[in-house]
């Protein structure tokens, strides 16, 4: 995601009743790595997601297949 604001994002811990501020909570939960890089017109936020599946629900890797990943049927 890119925008024209040069100010770096500041992750925060929103309270349960907040209507915003949950974006980085999701990024932290789902992304293997993420970061911010400066661009000529502002900044870009990038993330890396694993394409591996967890063996069991609750394992470290996400049990949700990557978008567009083919499912195996046996």
N, C-alpha and C positions, 0 to 999 in steps of 0.2 A: 504494500500500500504506500502511496506517496502523497505528499501534500506540500503546499508552498510555505508552510510555517517553519522557520529555522529553529524554533524552540523544541528541544528534545522531549519526548514523552516521559511522564513521571508515573510509573505504576504506583497504585495505592491500594489499600484494603477497604473497599466500600462496606458499609453496614448493610444488614439485610433489607432495610427499607429504602436504600438508595435506588434511584432509577437509572443511574449511569455509573461508569467506573468499573464495570465487570469485564471489559475487553482483555486486559492483561491477566486477569484471573484465569480466563479461558486459555490464553496463550501459554501461561506457565503450566497449566494442567495438561495441555495437548502437545506442545512443541518440544522437540528434543533440544533445539537451540533457537535463539532469536536474537536480533540485534537491530541497530539503527545505523544508517550511513547517511552522510550529508550528500545532497545533490546540488546541482547548479541552481535549482529553484526552490530548495527547501530540504526535505529529508525523505528517506524511504525506510520503512520498517520491513524486515524480512524474517521469515521463520523457516525452520527445517522440520519436517514431519517424517517419522519412520514409516516405512511401508510394510514392516514385519507385523505379524499378529501375535498377541500374547497366547500362551498355552492355556491359561485359565483366567476367568474374569478376576480383575483386581491385580494381575501381574503388572510389572513395571511398564511393559509396552501396552499401547492402546489396543483393545480388542476390536475396535471399529476399523474396518478395512479402509484403505486410502480411497479417496474419491476416484471413481473410474476403474478400480481394481476388479479383476474378474474373480468371481467366487468359485470355489471348488465344489463340485458335486460328486459324491461317490456312490 
